[in-house]
Amino acid sequence: MAKRRNRILVPEARKGLNELKARVVNVQSPENAKYEAAEETGVPLKEGYNGHLTSRQAGMVGGRLGGNMVKELIKMAQESLNKKS
């Protein structure tokens, strides 16, 4: 089984990824993005320890953020390509 490494390969990209996360969920602060996504999906996420969450609940929050971030990146790339044409 492949080892997962949940880290950014380019550390300088952290700020841009956080801004994208905030834009995807429509919040001002990237730190609040996961809480907003959890609220929208009905997951009882709180600050601190969340060991009571099931894998499915945690995946609903992470999937919402990650999936929408990928969609936004694809949209941005398509717009960039259209401007170059």
PDB file of N, CA, C and O in Angstrom:
ATOM      1  N   MET A   1       0.842  -1.179   0.000  1.00  0.00           N
ATOM      2  CA  MET A   1       0.000   0.000   0.000  1.00  0.00           C
ATOM      3  C   MET A   1       0.886   1.239   0.000  1.00  0.00           C
ATOM      4  O   MET A   1       1.897   1.279   0.700  1.00  0.00           O
ATOM      5  N   ALA A   2       0.520   2.230  -0.764  1.00  0.00           N
ATOM      6  CA  ALA A   2       1.305   3.451  -0.884  1.00  0.00           C
ATOM      7  C   ALA A   2       1.226   4.284   0.390  1.00  0.00           C
ATOM      8  O   ALA A   2       0.189   4.363   1.048  1.00  0.00           O
ATOM      9  N   LYS A   3       2.333   4.887   0.706  1.00  0.00           N
ATOM     10  CA  LYS A   3       2.395   5.743   1.887  1.00  0.00           C
ATOM     11  C   LYS A   3       1.875   7.129   1.513  1.00  0.00           C
ATOM     12  O   LYS A   3       2.319   7.717   0.526  1.00  0.00           O
ATOM     13  N   ARG A   4       0.943   7.644   2.296  1.00  0.00           N
ATOM     14  CA  ARG A   4       0.396   8.976   2.018  1.00  0.00           C
ATOM     15  C   ARG A   4       1.235  10.032   2.701  1.00  0.00           C
ATOM     16  O   ARG A   4       1.625   9.886   3.860  1.00  0.00           O
ATOM     17  N   ARG A   5       1.503  11.075   1.981  1.00  0.00           N
ATOM     18  CA  ARG A   5       2.255  12.186   2.544  1.00  0.00           C
ATOM     19  C   ARG A   5       1.429  13.448   2.360  1.00  0.00           C
ATOM     20  O   ARG A   5       1.351  14.010   1.268  1.00  0.00           O
ATOM     21  N   ASN A   6       0.831  13.867   3.425  1.00  0.00           N
ATOM     22  CA  ASN A   6      -0.038  15.028   3.374  1.00  0.00           C
ATOM     23  C   ASN A   6       0.778  16.296   3.610  1.00  0.00           C
ATOM     24  O   ASN A   6       0.666  16.945   4.650  1.00  0.00           O
ATOM     25  N   ARG A   7       1.587  16.623   2.633  1.00  0.00           N
ATOM     26  CA  ARG A   7       2.393  17.826   2.731  1.00  0.00           C
ATOM     27  C   ARG A   7       2.503  18.453   1.355  1.00  0.00           C
ATOM     28  O   ARG A   7       2.397  17.778   0.331  1.00  0.00           O
ATOM     29  N   ILE A   8       2.712  19.723   1.357  1.00  0.00           N
ATOM     30  CA  ILE A   8       2.846  20.453   0.102  1.00  0.00           C
ATOM     31  C   ILE A   8       4.271  20.283  -0.405  1.00  0.00           C
ATOM     32  O   ILE A   8       5.229  20.476   0.344  1.00  0.00           O
ATOM     33  N   LEU A   9       4.407  19.928  -1.661  1.00  0.00           N
ATOM     34  CA  LEU A   9       5.735  19.730  -2.221  1.00  0.00           C
ATOM     35  C   LEU A   9       6.485  21.042  -2.400  1.00  0.00           C
ATOM     36  O   LEU A   9       7.714  21.076  -2.335  1.00  0.00           O
ATOM     37  N   VAL A  10       5.746  22.117  -2.625  1.00  0.00           N
ATOM     38  CA  VAL A  10       6.355  23.437  -2.763  1.00  0.00           C
ATOM     39  C   VAL A  10       5.842  24.293  -1.607  1.00  0.00           C
ATOM     40  O   VAL A  10       4.739  24.832  -1.689  1.00  0.00           O
ATOM     41  N   PRO A  11       6.620  24.427  -0.534  1.00  0.00           N
ATOM     42  CA  PRO A  11       6.154  25.161   0.646  1.00  0.00           C
ATOM     43  C   PRO A  11       5.716  26.593   0.358  1.00  0.00           C
ATOM     44  O   PRO A  11       4.861  27.134   1.060  1.00  0.00           O
ATOM     45  N   GLU A  12       6.290  27.204  -0.659  1.00  0.00           N
ATOM     46  CA  GLU A  12       5.932  28.576  -1.004  1.00  0.00           C
ATOM     47  C   GLU A  12       4.500  28.675  -1.540  1.00  0.00           C
ATOM     48  O   GLU A  12       3.953  29.773  -1.643  1.00  0.00           O
ATOM     49  N   ALA A  13       3.904  27.555  -1.875  1.00  0.00           N
ATOM     50  CA  ALA A  13       2.537  27.544  -2.415  1.00  0.00           C
ATOM     51  C   ALA A  13       1.478  27.566  -1.328  1.00  0.00           C
ATOM     52  O   ALA A  13       0.292  27.690  -1.636  1.00  0.00           O
ATOM     53  N   ARG A  14       1.867  27.450  -0.071  1.00  0.00           N
ATOM     54  CA  ARG A  14       0.911  27.375   1.043  1.00  0.00           C
ATOM     55  C   ARG A  14      -0.063  28.550   1.032  1.00  0.00           C
ATOM     56  O   ARG A  14      -1.271  28.350   1.164  1.00  0.00           O
ATOM     57  N   LYS A  15       0.444  29.770   0.876  1.00  0.00           N
ATOM     58  CA  LYS A  15      -0.418  30.955   0.917  1.00  0.00           C
ATOM     59  C   LYS A  15      -1.462  30.915  -0.195  1.00  0.00           C
ATOM     60  O   LYS A  15      -2.636  31.199   0.043  1.00  0.00           O
ATOM     61  N   GLY A  16      -1.042  30.569  -1.392  1.00  0.00           N
ATOM     62  CA  GLY A  16      -1.966  30.496  -2.516  1.00  0.00           C
ATOM     63  C   GLY A  16      -3.020  29.419  -2.329  1.00  0.00           C
ATOM     64  O   GLY A  16      -4.186  29.625  -2.666  1.00  0.00           O
ATOM     65  N   LEU A  17      -2.619  28.270  -1.794  1.00  0.00           N
ATOM     66  CA  LEU A  17      -3.583  27.200  -1.544  1.00  0.00           C
ATOM     67  C   LEU A  17      -4.594  27.596  -0.473  1.00  0.00           C
ATOM     68  O   LEU A  17      -5.777  27.273  -0.579  1.00  0.00           O
ATOM     69  N   ASN A  18      -4.129  28.290   0.549  1.00  0.00           N
ATOM     70  CA  ASN A  18      -5.053  28.751   1.589  1.00  0.00           C
ATOM     71  C   ASN A  18      -6.050  29.765   1.034  1.00  0.00           C
ATOM     72  O   ASN A  18      -7.228  29.740   1.390  1.00  0.00           O
ATOM     73  N   GLU A  19      -5.578  30.659   0.163  1.00  0.00           N
ATOM     74  CA  GLU A  19      -6.486  31.632  -0.461  1.00  0.00           C
ATOM     75  C   GLU A  19      -7.512  30.928  -1.337  1.00  0.00           C
ATOM     76  O   GLU A  19      -8.686  31.299  -1.352  1.00  0.00           O
ATOM     77  N   LEU A  20      -7.065  29.913  -2.067  1.00  0.00           N
ATOM     78  CA  LEU A  20      -7.974  29.146  -2.917  1.00  0.00           C
ATOM     79  C   LEU A  20      -9.020  28.426  -2.066  1.00  0.00           C
ATOM     80  O   LEU A  20     -10.199  28.401  -2.418  1.00  0.00           O
ATOM     81  N   LYS A  21      -8.591  27.846  -0.959  1.00  0.00           N
ATOM     82  CA  LYS A  21      -9.513  27.149  -0.052  1.00  0.00           C
ATOM     83  C   LYS A  21     -10.594  28.101   0.454  1.00  0.00           C
ATOM     84  O   LYS A  21     -11.772  27.745   0.495  1.00  0.00           O
ATOM     85  N   ALA A  22     -10.194  29.301   0.836  1.00  0.00           N
ATOM     86  CA  ALA A  22     -11.153  30.291   1.331  1.00  0.00           C
ATOM     87  C   ALA A  22     -12.111  30.713   0.222  1.00  0.00           C
ATOM     88  O   ALA A  22     -13.303  30.900   0.468  1.00  0.00           O
ATOM     89  N   ARG A  23     -11.600  30.863  -0.992  1.00  0.00           N
ATOM     90  CA  ARG A  23     -12.450  31.291  -2.108  1.00  0.00           C
ATOM     91  C   ARG A  23     -13.464  30.212  -2.473  1.00  0.00           C
ATOM     92  O   ARG A  23     -14.609  30.524  -2.799  1.00  0.00           O
ATOM     93  N   VAL A  24     -13.057  28.956  -2.422  1.00  0.00           N
ATOM     94  CA  VAL A  24     -13.949  27.854  -2.785  1.00  0.00           C
ATOM     95  C   VAL A  24     -15.142  27.768  -1.848  1.00  0.00           C
ATOM     96  O   VAL A  24     -16.256  27.479  -2.283  1.00  0.00           O
ATOM     97  N   VAL A  25     -14.913  28.018  -0.561  1.00  0.00           N
ATOM     98  CA  VAL A  25     -15.987  27.901   0.428  1.00  0.00           C
ATOM     99  C   VAL A  25     -16.653  29.251   0.685  1.00  0.00           C
ATOM    100  O   VAL A  25     -17.635  29.323   1.424  1.00  0.00           O
ATOM    101  N   ASN A  26     -16.135  30.311   0.089  1.00  0.00           N
ATOM    102  CA  ASN A  26     -16.664  31.669   0.245  1.00  0.00           C
ATOM    103  C   ASN A  26     -16.596  32.173   1.677  1.00  0.00           C
ATOM    104  O   ASN A  26     -17.599  32.606   2.243  1.00  0.00           O
ATOM    105  N   VAL A  27     -15.409  32.112   2.253  1.00  0.00           N
ATOM    106  CA  VAL A  27     -15.157  32.666   3.577  1.00  0.00           C
ATOM    107  C   VAL A  27     -13.952  33.596   3.490  1.00  0.00           C
ATOM    108  O   VAL A  27     -13.153  33.505   2.559  1.00  0.00           O
ATOM    109  N   GLN A  28     -13.831  34.481   4.456  1.00  0.00           N
ATOM    110  CA  GLN A  28     -12.716  35.430   4.465  1.00  0.00           C
ATOM    111  C   GLN A  28     -11.417  34.774   4.928  1.00  0.00           C
ATOM    112  O   GLN A  28     -10.348  35.053   4.386  1.00  0.00           O
ATOM    113  N   SER A  29     -11.512  33.910   5.924  1.00  0.00           N
ATOM    114  CA  SER A  29     -10.325  33.319   6.531  1.00  0.00           C
ATOM    115  C   SER A  29     -10.177  31.856   6.122  1.00  0.00           C
ATOM    116  O   SER A  29     -11.117  31.077   6.280  1.00  0.00           O
ATOM    117  N   PRO A  30      -9.008  31.468   5.597  1.00  0.00           N
ATOM    118  CA  PRO A  30      -8.801  30.060   5.237  1.00  0.00           C
ATOM    119  C   PRO A  30      -8.910  29.113   6.432  1.00  0.00           C
ATOM    120  O   PRO A  30      -9.268  27.947   6.269  1.00  0.00           O
ATOM    121  N   GLU A  31      -8.603  29.610   7.629  1.00  0.00           N
ATOM    122  CA  GLU A  31      -8.692  28.779   8.815  1.00  0.00           C
ATOM    123  C   GLU A  31     -10.135  28.359   9.105  1.00  0.00           C
ATOM    124  O   GLU A  31     -10.373  27.314   9.709  1.00  0.00           O
ATOM    125  N   ASN A  32     -11.087  29.174   8.673  1.00  0.00           N
ATOM    126  CA  ASN A  32     -12.504  28.876   8.912  1.00  0.00           C
ATOM    127  C   ASN A  32     -13.135  28.054   7.796  1.00  0.00           C
ATOM    128  O   ASN A  32     -14.295  27.657   7.909  1.00  0.00           O
ATOM    129  N   ALA A  33     -12.401  27.791   6.728  1.00  0.00           N
ATOM    130  CA  ALA A  33     -12.959  27.096   5.569  1.00  0.00           C
ATOM    131  C   ALA A  33     -13.450  25.699   5.927  1.00  0.00           C
ATOM    132  O   ALA A  33     -14.543  25.305   5.520  1.00  0.00           O
ATOM    133  N   LYS A  34     -12.657  24.950   6.684  1.00  0.00           N
ATOM    134  CA  LYS A  34     -13.082  23.583   6.996  1.00  0.00           C
ATOM    135  C   LYS A  34     -14.295  23.566   7.918  1.00  0.00           C
ATOM    136  O   LYS A  34     -15.123  22.659   7.835  1.00  0.00           O
ATOM    137  N   TYR A  35     -14.409  24.553   8.791  1.00  0.00           N
ATOM    138  CA  TYR A  35     -15.571  24.609   9.682  1.00  0.00           C
ATOM    139  C   TYR A  35     -16.831  24.986   8.899  1.00  0.00           C
ATOM    140  O   TYR A  35     -17.916  24.479   9.179  1.00  0.00           O
ATOM    141  N   GLU A  36     -16.682  25.864   7.933  1.00  0.00           N
ATOM    142  CA  GLU A  36     -17.805  26.241   7.080  1.00  0.00           C
ATOM    143  C   GLU A  36     -18.249  25.049   6.228  1.00  0.00           C
ATOM    144  O   GLU A  36     -19.444  24.788   6.086  1.00  0.00           O
ATOM    145  N   ALA A  37     -17.274  24.329   5.661  1.00  0.00           N
ATOM    146  CA  ALA A  37     -17.605  23.143   4.859  1.00  0.00           C
ATOM    147  C   ALA A  37     -18.285  22.088   5.725  1.00  0.00           C
ATOM    148  O   ALA A  37     -19.220  21.425   5.276  1.00  0.00           O
ATOM    149  N   ALA A  38     -17.822  21.929   6.959  1.00  0.00           N
ATOM    150  CA  ALA A  38     -18.437  20.957   7.875  1.00  0.00           C
ATOM    151  C   ALA A  38     -19.866  21.354   8.203  1.00  0.00           C
ATOM    152  O   ALA A  38     -20.757  20.506   8.252  1.00  0.00           O
ATOM    153  N   GLU A  39     -20.080  22.629   8.424  1.00  0.00           N
ATOM    154  CA  GLU A  39     -21.433  23.108   8.737  1.00  0.00           C
ATOM    155  C   GLU A  39     -22.381  22.871   7.568  1.00  0.00           C
ATOM    156  O   GLU A  39     -23.526  22.462   7.761  1.00  0.00           O
ATOM    157  N   GLU A  40     -21.896  23.133   6.348  1.00  0.00           N
ATOM    158  CA  GLU A  40     -22.734  22.943   5.159  1.00  0.00           C
ATOM    159  C   GLU A  40     -23.094  21.478   4.941  1.00  0.00           C
ATOM    160  O   GLU A  40     -24.164  21.178   4.411  1.00  0.00           O
ATOM    161  N   THR A  41     -22.214  20.562   5.343  1.00  0.00           N
ATOM    162  CA  THR A  41     -22.481  19.135   5.145  1.00  0.00           C
ATOM    163  C   THR A  41     -23.116  18.477   6.363  1.00  0.00           C
ATOM    164  O   THR A  41     -23.453  17.293   6.325  1.00  0.00           O
ATOM    165  N   GLY A  42     -23.280  19.238   7.446  1.00  0.00           N
ATOM    166  CA  GLY A  42     -23.922  18.704   8.639  1.00  0.00           C
ATOM    167  C   GLY A  42     -23.002  17.883   9.530  1.00  0.00           C
ATOM    168  O   GLY A  42     -23.471  17.079  10.336  1.00  0.00           O
ATOM    169  N   VAL A  43     -21.698  18.080   9.391  1.00  0.00           N
ATOM    170  CA  VAL A  43     -20.729  17.350  10.210  1.00  0.00           C
ATOM    171  C   VAL A  43     -20.406  18.183  11.449  1.00  0.00           C
ATOM    172  O   VAL A  43     -20.096  19.368  11.326  1.00  0.00           O
ATOM    173  N   PRO A  44     -20.474  17.587  12.641  1.00  0.00           N
ATOM    174  CA  PRO A  44     -20.227  18.337  13.879  1.00  0.00           C
ATOM    175  C   PRO A  44     -18.733  18.538  14.162  1.00  0.00           C
ATOM    176  O   PRO A  44     -18.213  18.009  15.144  1.00  0.00           O
ATOM    177  N   LEU A  45     -18.058  19.285  13.322  1.00  0.00           N
ATOM    178  CA  LEU A  45     -16.624  19.552  13.478  1.00  0.00           C
ATOM    179  C   LEU A  45     -16.440  20.721  14.426  1.00  0.00           C
ATOM    180  O   LEU A  45     -17.132  21.733  14.321  1.00  0.00           O
ATOM    181  N   LYS A  46     -15.500  20.577  15.356  1.00  0.00           N
ATOM    182  CA  LYS A  46     -15.219  21.662  16.288  1.00  0.00           C
ATOM    183  C   LYS A  46     -13.709  21.847  16.370  1.00  0.00           C
ATOM    184  O   LYS A  46     -12.950  20.997  15.904  1.00  0.00           O
ATOM    185  N   GLU A  47     -13.281  22.940  16.952  1.00  0.00           N
ATOM    186  CA  GLU A  47     -11.849  23.172  17.108  1.00  0.00           C
ATOM    187  C   GLU A  47     -11.280  22.175  18.092  1.00  0.00           C
ATOM    188  O   GLU A  47     -11.955  21.766  19.037  1.00  0.00           O
ATOM    189  N   GLY A  48     -10.040  21.787  17.873  1.00  0.00           N
ATOM    190  CA  GLY A  48      -9.405  20.834  18.764  1.00  0.00           C
ATOM    191  C   GLY A  48      -9.608  19.407  18.298  1.00  0.00           C
ATOM    192  O   GLY A  48      -9.688  19.132  17.100  1.00  0.00           O
ATOM    193  N   TYR A  49      -9.688  18.519  19.247  1.00  0.00           N
ATOM    194  CA  TYR A  49      -9.784  17.084  18.963  1.00  0.00           C
ATOM    195  C   TYR A  49     -11.157  16.716  18.410  1.00  0.00           C
ATOM    196  O   TYR A  49     -12.184  17.110  18.961  1.00  0.00           O
ATOM    197  N   ASN A  50     -11.163  15.953  17.308  1.00  0.00           N
ATOM    198  CA  ASN A  50     -12.411  15.519  16.680  1.00  0.00           C
ATOM    199  C   ASN A  50     -12.429  14.012  16.473  1.00  0.00           C
ATOM    200  O   ASN A  50     -12.893  13.528  15.441  1.00  0.00           O
ATOM    201  N   GLY A  51     -11.924  13.270  17.455  1.00  0.00           N
ATOM    202  CA  GLY A  51     -11.853  11.820  17.362  1.00  0.00           C
ATOM    203  C   GLY A  51     -13.198  11.135  17.320  1.00  0.00           C
ATOM    204  O   GLY A  51     -13.284   9.953  16.987  1.00  0.00           O
ATOM    205  N   HIS A  52     -14.251  11.860  17.653  1.00  0.00           N
ATOM    206  CA  HIS A  52     -15.599  11.283  17.626  1.00  0.00           C
ATOM    207  C   HIS A  52     -16.168  11.180  16.213  1.00  0.00           C
ATOM    208  O   HIS A  52     -17.176  10.505  16.002  1.00  0.00           O
ATOM    209  N   LEU A  53     -15.537  11.839  15.251  1.00  0.00           N
ATOM    210  CA  LEU A  53     -16.040  11.805  13.880  1.00  0.00           C
ATOM    211  C   LEU A  53     -15.741  10.464  13.228  1.00  0.00           C
ATOM    212  O   LEU A  53     -14.697   9.861  13.476  1.00  0.00           O
ATOM    213  N   THR A  54     -16.653  10.009  12.402  1.00  0.00           N
ATOM    214  CA  THR A  54     -16.410   8.788  11.639  1.00  0.00           C
ATOM    215  C   THR A  54     -15.541   9.138  10.436  1.00  0.00           C
ATOM    216  O   THR A  54     -15.391  10.309  10.086  1.00  0.00           O
ATOM    217  N   SER A  55     -14.981   8.129   9.819  1.00  0.00           N
ATOM    218  CA  SER A  55     -14.173   8.343   8.615  1.00  0.00           C
ATOM    219  C   SER A  55     -15.020   8.985   7.517  1.00  0.00           C
ATOM    220  O   SER A  55     -14.546   9.837   6.767  1.00  0.00           O
ATOM    221  N   ARG A  56     -16.254   8.567   7.441  1.00  0.00           N
ATOM    222  CA  ARG A  56     -17.152   9.121   6.422  1.00  0.00           C
ATOM    223  C   ARG A  56     -17.369  10.620   6.647  1.00  0.00           C
ATOM    224  O   ARG A  56     -17.335  11.406   5.700  1.00  0.00           O
ATOM    225  N   GLN A  57     -17.592  11.011   7.902  1.00  0.00           N
ATOM    226  CA  GLN A  57     -17.811  12.427   8.198  1.00  0.00           C
ATOM    227  C   GLN A  57     -16.559  13.250   7.878  1.00  0.00           C
ATOM    228  O   GLN A  57     -16.650  14.320   7.275  1.00  0.00           O
ATOM    229  N   ALA A  58     -15.412  12.752   8.279  1.00  0.00           N
ATOM    230  CA  ALA A  58     -14.166  13.471   7.992  1.00  0.00           C
ATOM    231  C   ALA A  58     -13.944  13.574   6.491  1.00  0.00           C
ATOM    232  O   ALA A  58     -13.486  14.602   5.994  1.00  0.00           O
ATOM    233  N   GLY A  59     -14.269  12.514   5.776  1.00  0.00           N
ATOM    234  CA  GLY A  59     -14.123  12.527   4.324  1.00  0.00           C
ATOM    235  C   GLY A  59     -15.078  13.484   3.642  1.00  0.00           C
ATOM    236  O   GLY A  59     -14.760  14.046   2.594  1.00  0.00           O
ATOM    237  N   MET A  60     -16.245  13.671   4.232  1.00  0.00           N
ATOM    238  CA  MET A  60     -17.205  14.615   3.653  1.00  0.00           C
ATOM    239  C   MET A  60     -16.645  16.038   3.686  1.00  0.00           C
ATOM    240  O   MET A  60     -16.834  16.808   2.744  1.00  0.00           O
ATOM    241  N   VAL A  61     -15.967  16.376   4.761  1.00  0.00           N
ATOM    242  CA  VAL A  61     -15.394  17.720   4.888  1.00  0.00           C
ATOM    243  C   VAL A  61     -14.203  17.859   3.956  1.00  0.00           C
ATOM    244  O   VAL A  61     -14.134  18.801   3.166  1.00  0.00           O
ATOM    245  N   GLY A  62     -13.262  16.919   4.046  1.00  0.00           N
ATOM    246  CA  GLY A  62     -12.065  16.979   3.210  1.00  0.00           C
ATOM    247  C   GLY A  62     -12.380  16.864   1.729  1.00  0.00           C
ATOM    248  O   GLY A  62     -11.770  17.543   0.903  1.00  0.00           O
ATOM    249  N   GLY A  63     -13.328  16.010   1.399  1.00  0.00           N
ATOM    250  CA  GLY A  63     -13.717  15.836  -0.002  1.00  0.00           C
ATOM    251  C   GLY A  63     -14.354  17.082  -0.578  1.00  0.00           C
ATOM    252  O   GLY A  63     -14.120  17.442  -1.731  1.00  0.00           O
ATOM    253  N   ARG A  64     -15.156  17.729   0.234  1.00  0.00           N
ATOM    254  CA  ARG A  64     -15.800  18.972  -0.216  1.00  0.00           C
ATOM    255  C   ARG A  64     -14.754  20.025  -0.522  1.00  0.00           C
ATOM    256  O   ARG A  64     -14.815  20.693  -1.555  1.00  0.00           O
ATOM    257  N   LEU A  65     -13.802  20.170   0.370  1.00  0.00           N
ATOM    258  CA  LEU A  65     -12.757  21.178   0.161  1.00  0.00           C
ATOM    259  C   LEU A  65     -11.850  20.803  -1.005  1.00  0.00           C
ATOM    260  O   LEU A  65     -11.658  21.591  -1.931  1.00  0.00           O
ATOM    261  N   GLY A  66     -11.296  19.598  -0.952  1.00  0.00           N
ATOM    262  CA  GLY A  66     -10.346  19.171  -1.975  1.00  0.00           C
ATOM    263  C   GLY A  66     -10.963  19.082  -3.354  1.00  0.00           C
ATOM    264  O   GLY A  66     -10.365  19.525  -4.335  1.00  0.00           O
ATOM    265  N   GLY A  67     -12.153  18.512  -3.437  1.00  0.00           N
ATOM    266  CA  GLY A  67     -12.820  18.372  -4.725  1.00  0.00           C
ATOM    267  C   GLY A  67     -13.130  19.715  -5.364  1.00  0.00           C
ATOM    268  O   GLY A  67     -12.934  19.903  -6.564  1.00  0.00           O
ATOM    269  N   ASN A  68     -13.611  20.636  -4.561  1.00  0.00           N
ATOM    270  CA  ASN A  68     -13.926  21.959  -5.095  1.00  0.00           C
ATOM    271  C   ASN A  68     -12.669  22.754  -5.429  1.00  0.00           C
ATOM    272  O   ASN A  68     -12.683  23.578  -6.343  1.00  0.00           O
ATOM    273  N   MET A  69     -11.588  22.515  -4.697  1.00  0.00           N
ATOM    274  CA  MET A  69     -10.330  23.183  -5.020  1.00  0.00           C
ATOM    275  C   MET A  69      -9.811  22.701  -6.374  1.00  0.00           C
ATOM    276  O   MET A  69      -9.322  23.502  -7.171  1.00  0.00           O
ATOM    277  N   VAL A  70      -9.914  21.408  -6.636  1.00  0.00           N
ATOM    278  CA  VAL A  70      -9.475  20.856  -7.921  1.00  0.00           C
ATOM    279  C   VAL A  70     -10.330  21.421  -9.048  1.00  0.00           C
ATOM    280  O   VAL A  70      -9.798  21.811 -10.088  1.00  0.00           O
ATOM    281  N   LYS A  71     -11.637  21.472  -8.858  1.00  0.00           N
ATOM    282  CA  LYS A  71     -12.524  22.038  -9.879  1.00  0.00           C
ATOM    283  C   LYS A  71     -12.163  23.482 -10.186  1.00  0.00           C
ATOM    284  O   LYS A  71     -12.149  23.894 -11.346  1.00  0.00           O
ATOM    285  N   GLU A  72     -11.869  24.251  -9.137  1.00  0.00           N
ATOM    286  CA  GLU A  72     -11.509  25.657  -9.320  1.00  0.00           C
ATOM    287  C   GLU A  72     -10.173  25.783 -10.056  1.00  0.00           C
ATOM    288  O   GLU A  72     -10.023  26.653 -10.913  1.00  0.00           O
ATOM    289  N   LEU A  73      -9.215  24.935  -9.735  1.00  0.00           N
ATOM    290  CA  LEU A  73      -7.918  24.965 -10.423  1.00  0.00           C
ATOM    291  C   LEU A  73      -8.076  24.627 -11.904  1.00  0.00           C
ATOM    292  O   LEU A  73      -7.429  25.242 -12.752  1.00  0.00           O
ATOM    293  N   ILE A  74      -8.924  23.661 -12.217  1.00  0.00           N
ATOM    294  CA  ILE A  74      -9.176  23.303 -13.615  1.00  0.00           C
ATOM    295  C   ILE A  74      -9.828  24.472 -14.341  1.00  0.00           C
ATOM    296  O   ILE A  74      -9.461  24.790 -15.472  1.00  0.00           O
ATOM    297  N   LYS A  75     -10.786  25.104 -13.696  1.00  0.00           N
ATOM    298  CA  LYS A  75     -11.464  26.262 -14.283  1.00  0.00           C
ATOM    299  C   LYS A  75     -10.462  27.388 -14.558  1.00  0.00           C
ATOM    300  O   LYS A  75     -10.497  28.020 -15.614  1.00  0.00           O
ATOM    301  N   MET A  76      -9.569  27.629 -13.591  1.00  0.00           N
ATOM    302  CA  MET A  76      -8.569  28.681 -13.754  1.00  0.00           C
ATOM    303  C   MET A  76      -7.623  28.353 -14.911  1.00  0.00           C
ATOM    304  O   MET A  76      -7.260  29.245 -15.677  1.00  0.00           O
ATOM    305  N   ALA A  77      -7.219  27.081 -15.048  1.00  0.00           N
ATOM    306  CA  ALA A  77      -6.324  26.676 -16.124  1.00  0.00           C
ATOM    307  C   ALA A  77      -7.016  26.829 -17.485  1.00  0.00           C
ATOM    308  O   ALA A  77      -6.396  27.279 -18.449  1.00  0.00           O
ATOM    309  N   GLN A  78      -8.285  26.460 -17.563  1.00  0.00           N
ATOM    310  CA  GLN A  78      -9.023  26.602 -18.810  1.00  0.00           C
ATOM    311  C   GLN A  78      -9.139  28.062 -19.215  1.00  0.00           C
ATOM    312  O   GLN A  78      -8.976  28.400 -20.387  1.00  0.00           O
ATOM    313  N   GLU A  79      -9.421  28.929 -18.247  1.00  0.00           N
ATOM    314  CA  GLU A  79      -9.508  30.359 -18.546  1.00  0.00           C
ATOM    315  C   GLU A  79      -8.174  30.903 -19.004  1.00  0.00           C
ATOM    316  O   GLU A  79      -8.123  31.745 -19.901  1.00  0.00           O
ATOM    317  N   SER A  80      -7.100  30.441 -18.406  1.00  0.00           N
ATOM    318  CA  SER A  80      -5.760  30.870 -18.805  1.00  0.00           C
ATOM    319  C   SER A  80      -5.448  30.447 -20.224  1.00  0.00           C
ATOM    320  O   SER A  80      -4.889  31.216 -21.007  1.00  0.00           O
ATOM    321  N   LEU A  81      -5.813  29.217 -20.551  1.00  0.00           N
ATOM    322  CA  LEU A  81      -5.575  28.728 -21.921  1.00  0.00           C
ATOM    323  C   LEU A  81      -6.416  29.492 -22.932  1.00  0.00           C
ATOM    324  O   LEU A  81      -5.945  29.781 -24.032  1.00  0.00           O
ATOM    325  N   ASN A  82      -7.646  29.820 -22.579  1.00  0.00           N
ATOM    326  CA  ASN A  82      -8.509  30.571 -23.488  1.00  0.00           C
ATOM    327  C   ASN A  82      -7.969  31.977 -23.733  1.00  0.00           C
ATOM    328  O   ASN A  82      -8.094  32.503 -24.838  1.00  0.00           O
ATOM    329  N   LYS A  83      -7.370  32.587 -22.713  1.00  0.00           N
ATOM    330  CA  LYS A  83      -6.799  33.931 -22.881  1.00  0.00           C
ATOM    331  C   LYS A  83      -5.582  33.914 -23.786  1.00  0.00           C
ATOM    332  O   LYS A  83      -5.322  34.891 -24.488  1.00  0.00           O
ATOM    333  N   LYS A  84      -4.824  32.809 -23.783  1.00  0.00           N
ATOM    334  CA  LYS A  84      -3.627  32.692 -24.613  1.00  0.00           C
ATOM    335  C   LYS A  84      -3.978  32.459 -26.073  1.00  0.00           C
ATOM    336  O   LYS A  84      -3.183  32.771 -26.959  1.00  0.00           O
ATOM    337  N   SER A  85      -5.159  31.914 -26.332  1.00  0.00           N
ATOM    338  CA  SER A  85      -5.555  31.600 -27.716  1.00  0.00           C
ATOM    339  C   SER A  85      -5.952  32.841 -28.481  1.00  0.00           C
ATOM    340  O   SER A  85      -6.311  32.754 -29.655  1.00  0.00           O
TER     341      SER A  85
END
